[in-house]
Amino acid sequence: MEIIAMPVGLVQANCYIVYKKEEKDALIIDPGGEPEKIIEAFEKNKLNVKAILLTHAHFDHIGGLNSVQKYTNAPVYLHKAEWSWLGEPRLNGSAKLMGQPITAQVADKELTEGTLEVGGFTIKTLHTPGHSPGSISFVFSNENFAVCGDVLFQQGIGRTDLVDGNINTLENSIKEKLYLLPDDLTILPGHGPATTIGYEKKNNPFFPA
């Protein structure tokens, strides 16, 4: 399995394209902006986009969604708690932080905690609220990595001062869910460089294990 990571948009949110090298089937996670850059990446690799997965619906993770979905016609997956956020700038943060509204189309499929089978991929989905109520972490157990949005960063955590954020809930999500994953599992966060579970358990200044 291959991973293309690209920071996009004004706040450089990480968009990930995960794909199978032989079959060329792909998932796009968090198309947060610069849709032409995202489209160029999967066209260059001749990928078949099977689904668009959203870790959560803050503006910097959905800014390129409309264009990418229109181009690929792929279904959009999001936790139900944030479906309304796609069309509401007050909820997705764009009204407060961007000074201009950012909206996106409605989602197609509801994400819940469990196992997601899509496009030939098998993904463990963890509901990891705190940064936002519908935050989902996508765990690719066979490949030993997870995409966790803005829940956990390298020596950092997601902010909790936006709509329905909660620091205690975030701590529980990290300690009771993410920190139960293998220490050598790679975390691909919503912003900044990759890290590992083991590194964060020892070195995260906010929530050490």
N, C-alpha and C positions, 0 to 999 in steps of 0.2 A: 504494500500500500504506500502511496506517495502523498505528501502534504505540501501544498503551496500556501505560504503565509504572506499576507500583504497588509500593511497598515494603510488604511484608507480614511478619507474625510479630514475635516479640520482638526479633529482631536485624535487622529491616527488610531482609530479602533482597528483591531486585527480581524481581517476577514480570512477565513480558511477554506481552501478547496481540498477536499480529501477524495482521492480517487484510486481505482484499481488499475495498475499499470497495464495489464494485458487486456482486460475487458473495456477499459476506458470509461467505466461508469463512475459518476462523481456525485458528491454532495457539496453544496455551498453552505457555509455556516457564517451567519452575520454579515451580509452584504451592506456594510454601513455607509458607504459613499463611493464616489468615483466609479460608477457602474461600468464605464467604458474600460477601465483598467481591469476589472473583474472579468468582463466578457472577453477581453483580449487574452487573458490568461487561460481560460478554458478553451477558447477557440484555437489558440496556439498549440495546445496539447490534444486537440481533437476529442474533447471529452463529451460524454452524454450525461447531462445533469439530470439526476433522478429526483432530487428534492432540495429544497432550501430550508435549512434548520435555523431557528432563532433561539439563542440562549436567553434573550429577553428583548423587550420592545422599547428600550431607550433610543432616542433619536440617532445616536452615533452608531447604532447597530442595525438600523433599518433604512438609513438614508438612500441607499442604492437599490432597495428592494423592488420598487415598482418596475424600474427599467430591467433589472436582471430577471425578474419573474416574467415580464412580457416577452423577453428575448428567448427564454428557455421553456416557458409554459410549464414549469415544474411546480408541484404543490408546495405550499408554505406551511411549516409546522411551528406551533407556538403554544405555550401553556395557556389554558383558558383564562387564567386570572388577568392576562394582559392583552387579550384580543381587542378590547376597546381602546387600548393605548395606541394602537396603530393609526387610528383616525383622530386622536385627541392630543394636540400639542401640549396642553397643560399636564397631561399624565406622562407623556413620553419625554418630557423635559425640554423640548425645543423652544417652547414659549419662554421659559425662564432663562435658559442658558444660551440660546442662539439668537434671540431677538427676532426670529422669523419662524413661522410654523413649518414643521416637517411632518408629513403624513404619509401613510402607506396603505395599500389595499388590505382587505380583510384576509385573515389566515384561512387555510383550507382544512388543516388537520390539527387536532388537539394533542398536545404532548402531556403525558402523565409520567409518574415514576414507574419504572418497570423495564421492559425490553422492547425496543423499537426495531422492527424489521422493515427496511425500506431500500429499494433498489439493489438488493443483494447484499446489503450491509446489515450486520447485527450490532446494535448499540445498546448499552445499558444507560438508561436515563435516570438521573438523580434529580429530584426536586430540591433545589438548594436556595431557598428564599433568604431575604435579609437585605441584599442590595436592592432587590425588587421582589414583589410577591410571587412572580411566576418564573423566576430564574431556574433554568435547567442546565445541568452539567452533562455533557455527552461523553460517555466512557467507552472507548474502543479497547476492550480488554485484551483481545487477541493481539493487538498492536502495541499495547502498553502505553497508551496516551489518553488524555481527556481534554476536551475543550470546555472550559468552565465559565466563559463570559467574564463578568466583572465581580465574581465571587472572591477569587483568590489570585493575587499577583506575586511576582517575585519580591519577597520581603514587603508585601503590602496586602491590603484587602480592599474590597469595594466600598465606596462611600455609602452612607446610610441616611443622608439628609435630604434625599429626594422622596417623591410620593411613595408612601407605604414602606419606606425603608425602616429597618430595625436592627440595631447593633447586636442585641441578644439573639435574635433569630439568625443573624449572619454567623455569629460565633458557633451556634449549634450546627448550622449547615456545614461549616468547615470542620469542626472537631468530631462531629458524630457521623458525618458522611464522607467528606473528602479525605480526612485523615485516616479513615479505615481502609483506604485503597493502598496498594503496595508502595513501599517507600521509593522504589525505583521507577514508578510510573511518572511519565512526563506530563506536566500541566501546561497546556497552551492557553494562555489567558486572553482576556479581551483587550488588553493594552500591555505593551512592553514585552520583554523577552520571556522565553520559556523557563520553567523551573521544574522541580520534582517534589513529590509529596514529602519525601524524607528530608530534603533541604528545608522546606518550609516548616516542618515540625520542629526542627532544631533552630532555625534562624529567623522565622517570622516574628517581628517585634510586637505585633498586635496579638496574635493567637499562637504562641508556641504550644506544642503538645504537652 
